[in-house]
Amino acid sequence: MRKAGARWELLRTLLALSLPAMAEEVLATLLQYVDTAMVGRLGEQATAAVSITTTITWLINSISGAVGIAVLSLISRAVGRGDRRTAGKLAQQALLLTLACGLVCGGASVLLSPYIPVWMGAEPAIRAEASRYFFIVSLPMVFRAAGTVLGAAVRATQNTRTPMLISMASNFLNAALNCLLIYVCALGVTGAAIASAVSYTVSGALMLWLFRRTAFLRWEGPPRPDRALLGQCARVGLPVLGTSMVSCLGYVVFASLVTDMGTTVFAAHSIAVTAETIFYVPGYGLRTATSALVGAALGEGDADKLRALCRLSVAMTVGMMALTGILLFLTAEPLMALFTPERPVVRLGGEMLRLVALSEPFFGLMIVLEGIFYGLGRTRYAFCIETFSMWGVRILTTFLCVRLWGLGLRAVWYCMIADNVTKALLFALPFARGSWRARLLRTEALKRE
């Protein structure tokens, strides 16, 4: 009975933490759809001006994202140990790293904004507008970093509800300002950039306020760098940054291989990829909660709790993704029709969505296992898996299918599915052996001593 009660309590905690994070991911994606549609109404050039720098934005965001994962992993362990002193020191490092990321990335982005659209191959007609858009959204980079890094620190203390409310408020503000500045004030793409910059600023400022009010993250005096803790952040965060960069570059190459297959095929592929997003982003919300709880269980040195948490989170995520996969299969073509009126694109994209719907449980398994590894701080293993699978499975097989064998889009999506399944299986391998958990718990016990 005691074990059953503990398991039920753990399930309640996991649900309480994951539901706000899942809601945040879903809402952010829905509002991104609205944001894209608002800019899209201005015409193809406006859409191109906004989207031409998207890949660079992903790369920039991956830096603060990597820091955020490192901060979440380390603070959650301190929370599990009940070590307020270390948590306070880690909070200081989080604030210093936020300032460093924001100033360095923001300064570089602002200085390079005239050149990035040119490097990305933008047509001369949209270069000035694309440069202006990127310049404006880069100005509040410190606040953008704060939203990511300080938000991760707060979530590490097992508070996901308040960051969700902040994210909701900033997203709704962005949508409202888009309506006002794009259409009422007729500022077009510049209006969209200002709306995004203001929402980033508000979100970052609110996250800083929440960060400083979180009891477990408080410290006395001015923030001071701690070389040992910064080294720990680097050991956890640098492989995450490498994973993001490998993944981002892989997506660019993958998209370029599909581009050569024709306009209809590429449109179907791009829209289907966008449409699928809403069906898997809840898994990323659950992953955030799992990472925080796994880190805390590791800090507590509770092997039973760690084992139960891993099993519960895997079962929940795979079950949820199985349900969303069924929904995606049943609504594939109507979903495509929301994004485009072109029937050939709708039919082809719908076929791809029905195909990928069957693999959603494997995608969910990959997502949650990656979150478990991030919570444990085993980020180098995740980097190795991403590098091998993205380039050795997805890119290589897609190249062979498209360039050598002349196969169609169905084969390309099979390659994408193979990549996700490979990652899921490789992440699952260590869980087949119990030795990894014992080693981690011994290491954590030595730190407590």
C-alpha positions as CSV (number, residue, x, y, z in Angstrom):
1,M,0.0,0.0,0.0
2,R,2.8,2.4,0.9
3,K,4.4,1.9,-2.5
4,A,1.1,2.4,-4.3
5,G,0.4,5.6,-2.4
6,A,3.9,6.9,-3.1
7,R,3.4,6.1,-6.8
8,W,0.0,7.9,-6.8
9,E,1.5,11.0,-5.1
10,L,4.3,11.0,-7.7
11,L,1.8,10.8,-10.5
12,R,-0.1,13.8,-9.0
13,T,3.1,15.8,-8.8
14,L,4.1,15.0,-12.3
15,L,0.6,16.0,-13.6
16,A,0.6,19.2,-11.6
17,L,4.0,20.3,-13.0
18,S,3.5,19.0,-16.5
19,L,0.0,20.3,-17.3
20,P,0.9,24.0,-17.1
21,A,4.1,23.4,-19.1
22,M,2.1,21.5,-21.7
23,A,-0.5,24.2,-21.9
24,E,2.3,26.8,-22.3
25,E,3.8,24.9,-25.3
26,V,0.4,24.4,-27.0
27,L,-0.7,28.0,-26.5
28,A,2.6,29.4,-27.8
29,T,2.3,27.2,-30.9
30,L,-1.3,28.3,-31.6
31,L,-0.3,32.0,-31.2
32,Q,2.7,31.4,-33.5
33,Y,0.2,30.1,-36.1
34,V,-1.8,33.3,-35.7
35,D,1.3,35.5,-35.8
36,T,2.4,33.8,-39.0
37,A,-1.1,34.2,-40.6
38,M,-1.1,37.9,-39.7
39,V,2.2,38.6,-41.4
40,G,1.1,36.3,-44.3
41,R,-1.8,38.6,-45.1
42,L,0.7,41.3,-46.0
43,G,2.0,39.2,-48.9
44,E,4.7,36.9,-49.9
45,Q,7.5,39.5,-49.6
46,A,6.5,40.2,-46.0
47,T,6.4,36.6,-45.1
48,A,9.8,36.1,-46.7
49,A,11.3,39.1,-44.9
50,V,10.2,37.7,-41.5
51,S,11.1,34.0,-42.2
52,I,14.4,34.4,-44.0
53,T,16.3,34.9,-40.7
54,T,14.4,32.1,-38.8
55,T,17.3,29.7,-38.9
56,I,19.7,32.3,-37.4
57,T,17.1,33.0,-34.7
58,W,17.0,29.3,-33.8
59,L,20.8,29.2,-33.5
60,I,20.8,32.3,-31.3
61,N,18.0,30.9,-29.1
62,S,19.8,27.6,-28.8
63,I,22.6,29.4,-26.7
64,S,20.3,30.6,-24.0
65,G,18.3,27.3,-24.3
66,A,21.5,25.3,-23.6
67,V,22.2,27.5,-20.5
68,G,18.6,27.0,-19.4
69,I,18.9,23.2,-19.5
70,A,22.1,23.3,-17.5
71,V,20.6,25.6,-14.9
72,L,17.5,23.5,-14.6
73,S,19.5,20.3,-14.2
74,L,21.8,21.7,-11.5
75,I,19.3,23.7,-9.5
76,S,16.8,20.8,-9.5
77,R,19.4,18.6,-7.9
78,A,20.1,21.2,-5.3
79,V,16.3,21.4,-4.6
80,G,16.3,17.6,-4.2
81,R,19.1,17.8,-1.6
82,G,17.4,20.7,0.1
83,D,20.6,22.7,-0.4
84,R,19.5,26.4,-0.5
85,R,23.1,27.7,-0.4
86,T,24.1,25.9,-3.6
87,A,20.8,26.8,-5.2
88,G,21.4,30.5,-4.4
89,K,24.9,30.4,-5.9
90,L,23.5,28.7,-9.0
91,A,20.8,31.4,-9.2
92,Q,23.6,34.0,-9.2
93,Q,25.4,32.1,-12.1
94,A,22.1,31.9,-13.9
95,L,21.6,35.7,-13.7
96,L,25.2,36.4,-14.8
97,L,24.9,33.9,-17.7
98,T,21.7,35.6,-18.7
99,L,23.4,39.0,-18.9
100,A,26.4,37.5,-20.8
101,C,24.1,35.7,-23.3
102,G,21.9,38.7,-23.8
103,L,24.7,41.2,-24.3
104,V,27.0,39.1,-26.5
105,C,24.3,37.6,-28.7
106,G,22.3,40.8,-28.8
107,G,25.3,42.9,-29.7
108,A,26.5,40.5,-32.4
109,S,22.9,40.2,-33.8
110,V,22.5,44.0,-34.0
111,L,25.9,44.5,-35.6
112,L,25.3,41.7,-38.2
113,S,21.7,42.5,-38.9
114,P,22.5,44.3,-42.3
115,Y,24.4,41.3,-43.5
116,I,22.5,38.2,-42.3
117,P,19.7,38.5,-44.9
118,V,22.3,38.6,-47.6
119,W,24.1,35.6,-46.2
120,M,20.8,33.7,-46.1
121,G,20.2,34.4,-49.8
122,A,17.4,36.9,-49.4
123,E,16.3,38.6,-52.6
124,P,17.4,42.3,-52.9
125,A,13.8,43.5,-52.7
126,I,13.4,42.2,-49.1
127,R,16.8,42.6,-47.7
128,A,16.2,46.0,-46.1
129,E,13.0,45.0,-44.5
130,A,14.4,41.6,-43.3
131,S,17.4,43.4,-41.8
132,R,15.2,45.9,-40.0
133,Y,13.0,43.1,-38.6
134,F,16.0,41.2,-37.3
135,F,17.6,44.3,-35.8
136,I,14.4,45.3,-33.9
137,V,13.8,41.8,-32.4
138,S,17.5,41.5,-31.4
139,L,17.4,44.7,-29.3
140,P,15.8,43.1,-26.3
141,M,18.1,40.1,-26.4
142,V,18.9,40.3,-22.6
143,F,15.1,40.0,-21.9
144,R,14.8,37.1,-24.4
145,A,17.6,35.3,-22.5
146,A,16.0,36.1,-19.2
147,G,12.7,34.5,-20.3
148,T,14.6,31.3,-21.2
149,V,17.4,31.0,-18.5
150,L,15.6,32.5,-15.5
151,G,12.4,30.7,-16.5
152,A,14.4,27.4,-16.4
153,A,15.7,28.3,-12.9
154,V,12.2,28.9,-11.6
155,R,10.9,25.6,-13.2
156,A,13.7,23.8,-11.5
157,T,12.1,24.7,-8.2
158,Q,9.0,22.8,-9.5
159,N,7.0,25.9,-10.2
160,T,5.7,25.6,-13.8
161,R,2.4,27.4,-13.3
162,T,3.6,31.0,-12.9
163,P,6.0,30.8,-15.9
164,M,3.1,29.5,-17.9
165,L,1.0,32.5,-17.0
166,I,3.8,34.9,-17.9
167,S,4.2,33.2,-21.3
168,M,0.5,33.3,-21.9
169,A,0.4,37.0,-21.1
170,S,3.3,37.9,-23.3
171,N,1.9,35.8,-26.2
172,F,-1.5,37.5,-26.0
173,L,0.2,40.9,-25.8
174,N,2.2,40.0,-28.9
175,A,-1.0,39.1,-30.8
176,A,-2.8,42.3,-29.7
177,L,0.1,44.5,-30.6
178,N,0.4,42.7,-34.0
179,C,-3.3,43.7,-34.7
180,L,-2.6,47.3,-33.6
181,L,0.8,47.9,-35.3
182,I,0.5,45.8,-38.4
183,Y,-3.0,46.8,-39.5
184,V,-4.3,49.8,-37.5
185,C,-1.0,51.7,-37.6
186,A,-0.1,50.2,-41.0
187,L,3.5,49.5,-40.0
188,G,3.6,46.1,-41.7
189,V,6.7,44.0,-41.0
190,T,8.2,46.7,-38.8
191,G,5.0,46.6,-36.7
192,A,5.4,42.9,-36.3
193,A,9.0,43.3,-35.1
194,I,8.1,46.0,-32.6
195,A,5.2,43.8,-31.2
196,S,7.6,40.9,-30.8
197,A,10.3,43.1,-29.2
198,V,7.8,44.5,-26.7
199,S,6.4,41.1,-25.7
200,Y,10.0,39.8,-25.3
201,T,10.8,42.7,-23.0
202,V,7.6,42.3,-20.9
203,S,8.1,38.5,-20.6
204,G,11.8,38.8,-19.6
205,A,11.1,41.5,-17.0
206,L,8.3,39.5,-15.4
207,M,10.4,36.4,-15.4
208,L,13.2,38.4,-13.6
209,W,10.6,39.6,-11.0
210,L,9.5,36.0,-10.5
211,F,13.0,34.7,-10.3
212,R,13.9,37.2,-7.5
213,R,10.8,36.3,-5.6
214,T,11.4,32.6,-5.6
215,A,12.5,31.7,-2.1
216,F,14.8,28.8,-3.0
217,L,16.8,31.0,-5.4
218,R,17.6,33.9,-3.1
219,W,21.0,35.1,-2.2
220,E,22.6,38.0,-0.2
221,G,24.8,40.7,-1.8
222,P,25.7,41.3,-5.4
223,P,25.9,38.2,-7.7
224,R,29.4,36.8,-8.0
225,P,30.8,34.4,-10.5
226,D,31.7,30.9,-9.1
227,R,34.3,29.1,-11.3
228,A,33.4,25.7,-10.1
229,L,29.6,26.1,-10.7
230,L,30.2,27.8,-14.0
231,G,32.3,24.8,-15.0
232,Q,29.5,22.5,-14.1
233,C,27.1,24.6,-16.2
234,A,29.5,24.4,-19.1
235,R,29.8,20.6,-18.8
236,V,26.1,20.2,-18.9
237,G,25.2,23.0,-21.3
238,L,27.9,22.8,-24.0
239,P,26.8,19.4,-25.3
240,V,23.2,20.7,-25.3
241,L,24.3,23.7,-27.4
242,G,26.2,21.3,-29.7
243,T,23.0,19.2,-30.0
244,S,21.0,22.2,-31.0
245,M,23.5,23.4,-33.6
246,V,23.8,19.9,-35.1
247,S,20.1,19.6,-35.2
248,C,19.5,23.1,-36.7
249,L,22.1,22.6,-39.4
250,G,20.6,19.2,-40.1
251,Y,17.2,20.7,-40.6
252,V,18.6,23.3,-43.0
253,V,20.2,20.6,-45.1
254,F,17.2,18.3,-44.9
255,A,14.9,21.2,-46.1
256,S,17.3,22.0,-49.0
257,L,17.1,18.4,-50.2
258,V,13.3,18.6,-50.3
259,T,13.4,22.0,-52.1
260,D,14.7,20.4,-55.3
261,M,11.6,18.2,-55.5
262,G,9.4,21.0,-56.8
263,T,7.2,23.7,-55.5
264,T,4.1,21.6,-54.7
265,V,6.1,18.9,-53.0
266,F,8.1,21.5,-50.9
267,A,4.9,23.4,-50.0
268,A,3.2,20.1,-48.9
269,H,6.3,19.1,-46.9
270,S,6.7,22.5,-45.2
271,I,3.0,22.9,-44.3
272,A,2.8,19.4,-43.0
273,V,5.8,19.9,-40.8
274,T,4.2,23.0,-39.4
275,A,0.8,21.4,-39.0
276,E,2.3,18.4,-37.1
277,T,3.8,20.7,-34.4
278,I,0.7,21.2,-32.4
279,F,0.4,17.4,-31.9
280,Y,3.9,16.9,-30.3
281,V,4.6,20.1,-28.4
282,P,2.7,18.8,-25.3
283,G,5.4,16.2,-25.1
284,Y,8.0,18.9,-24.7
285,G,5.9,20.4,-21.8
286,L,5.9,17.1,-20.1
287,R,9.6,16.8,-20.7
288,T,10.3,20.0,-18.8
289,A,8.5,18.8,-15.8
290,T,10.2,15.4,-16.0
291,S,13.6,17.0,-16.2
292,A,13.0,19.0,-13.0
293,L,11.6,16.0,-11.1
294,V,14.3,13.7,-12.2
295,G,17.0,16.2,-11.1
296,A,15.3,16.5,-7.7
297,A,15.1,12.7,-7.3
298,L,18.8,12.4,-8.2
299,G,19.6,15.1,-5.6
300,E,17.6,13.2,-3.0
301,G,19.5,10.0,-3.8
302,D,16.1,8.1,-3.9
303,A,16.6,5.2,-6.3
304,D,13.0,4.0,-6.1
305,K,11.6,7.4,-6.7
306,L,13.9,7.9,-9.7
307,R,12.9,4.6,-11.2
308,A,9.2,5.2,-10.6
309,L,9.4,8.7,-12.1
310,C,11.2,7.5,-15.2
311,R,8.6,4.8,-15.8
312,L,5.6,7.1,-15.1
313,S,6.9,9.9,-17.4
314,V,7.6,7.4,-20.2
315,A,4.2,5.8,-19.9
316,M,2.4,9.2,-19.8
317,T,4.2,10.7,-22.7
318,V,3.9,7.6,-25.0
319,G,0.3,7.2,-24.1
320,M,-0.4,10.9,-24.8
321,M,1.4,10.8,-28.1
322,A,-0.5,7.7,-29.1
323,L,-3.7,9.6,-28.6
324,T,-2.5,12.7,-30.5
325,G,-1.2,10.4,-33.3
326,I,-4.7,9.0,-33.7
327,L,-6.2,12.5,-33.8
328,L,-3.6,13.6,-36.3
329,F,-4.4,10.6,-38.5
330,L,-8.1,11.4,-38.5
331,T,-7.7,15.1,-39.1
332,A,-4.8,15.2,-41.5
333,E,-6.4,16.7,-44.6
334,P,-8.7,19.1,-42.8
335,L,-5.7,20.3,-40.9
336,M,-3.7,20.9,-44.1
337,A,-6.7,22.8,-45.6
338,L,-6.4,25.3,-42.7
339,F,-3.0,26.4,-44.1
340,T,-3.5,26.2,-47.9
341,P,-6.4,26.1,-50.4
342,E,-4.4,24.2,-53.0
343,R,-5.9,20.7,-53.2
344,P,-2.7,18.9,-54.5
345,V,-0.8,20.3,-51.6
346,V,-3.6,19.3,-49.1
347,R,-3.7,15.8,-50.4
348,L,0.0,15.2,-50.5
349,G,0.5,16.8,-47.1
350,G,-2.4,14.9,-45.6
351,E,-0.8,11.6,-46.8
352,M,2.5,12.6,-45.0
353,L,0.7,13.5,-41.8
354,R,-1.2,10.1,-41.8
355,L,2.2,8.4,-42.3
356,V,3.9,10.2,-39.4
357,A,0.9,9.9,-37.1
358,L,1.7,6.2,-36.7
359,S,5.2,7.0,-35.4
360,E,4.1,9.6,-32.8
361,P,4.5,7.2,-29.8
362,F,8.2,6.7,-30.8
363,F,8.6,10.5,-31.1
364,G,7.1,10.8,-27.6
365,L,9.5,8.2,-26.3
366,M,12.4,10.1,-27.8
367,I,11.2,13.4,-26.2
368,V,10.7,12.1,-22.7
369,L,13.9,10.1,-22.6
370,E,15.9,13.1,-23.8
371,G,14.3,15.0,-20.9
372,I,15.3,12.4,-18.4
373,F,18.9,12.5,-19.6
374,Y,18.9,16.3,-19.4
375,G,17.5,16.1,-15.8
376,L,20.3,13.7,-15.0
377,G,22.9,16.0,-16.6
378,R,23.9,13.3,-19.1
379,T,23.9,15.7,-22.1
380,R,26.9,14.4,-23.9
381,Y,25.1,11.1,-24.6
382,A,22.2,13.1,-26.1
383,F,24.7,15.1,-28.3
384,C,26.2,11.8,-29.6
385,I,22.7,10.4,-30.4
386,E,21.6,13.6,-32.2
387,T,24.7,13.8,-34.3
388,F,24.7,10.2,-35.3
389,S,21.0,9.9,-36.0
390,M,20.5,13.3,-37.7
391,W,23.4,12.9,-40.1
392,G,23.9,9.1,-40.3
393,V,20.2,8.3,-40.6
394,R,18.0,11.3,-41.7
395,I,20.4,13.3,-43.9
396,L,22.3,10.3,-45.4
397,T,19.2,8.3,-46.3
398,T,17.3,11.3,-47.6
399,F,20.3,12.2,-49.8
400,L,20.3,8.6,-51.2
401,C,16.5,8.6,-51.7
402,V,16.3,12.0,-53.4
403,R,19.6,12.5,-55.3
404,L,20.5,8.9,-56.2
405,W,17.3,6.9,-56.4
406,G,14.9,9.7,-57.3
407,L,12.2,8.7,-54.8
408,G,9.3,10.9,-53.7
409,L,8.2,12.7,-50.6
410,R,6.9,9.5,-49.0
411,A,10.5,8.1,-48.9
412,V,11.7,11.4,-47.4
413,W,9.2,11.2,-44.5
414,Y,10.2,7.5,-44.0
415,C,13.7,8.8,-43.5
416,M,12.5,11.4,-41.0
417,I,10.5,8.7,-39.1
418,A,13.5,6.4,-39.1
419,D,15.6,9.2,-37.5
420,N,13.0,9.6,-34.7
421,V,12.7,5.9,-34.1
422,T,16.5,5.5,-34.0
423,K,16.9,8.2,-31.4
424,A,14.2,6.7,-29.3
425,L,15.8,3.3,-29.3
426,L,19.3,4.7,-28.6
427,F,18.0,6.7,-25.7
428,A,16.2,3.6,-24.3
429,L,19.4,1.5,-24.4
430,P,20.9,2.6,-21.1
431,F,17.5,2.0,-19.4
432,A,17.8,-1.7,-20.2
433,R,20.7,-1.8,-17.8
434,G,20.5,-0.7,-14.1
435,S,24.1,0.2,-13.6
436,W,23.8,3.8,-14.9
437,R,21.3,4.7,-12.2
438,A,23.5,3.2,-9.4
439,R,26.6,5.1,-10.7
440,L,24.7,8.4,-10.8
441,L,23.3,8.0,-7.3
442,R,26.8,7.1,-6.0
443,T,28.2,10.3,-7.6
444,E,25.5,12.4,-6.1
445,A,26.0,10.9,-2.7
446,L,29.7,11.9,-2.8
447,K,28.7,15.5,-3.6
448,R,26.4,15.6,-0.6
449,E,29.3,14.4,1.6
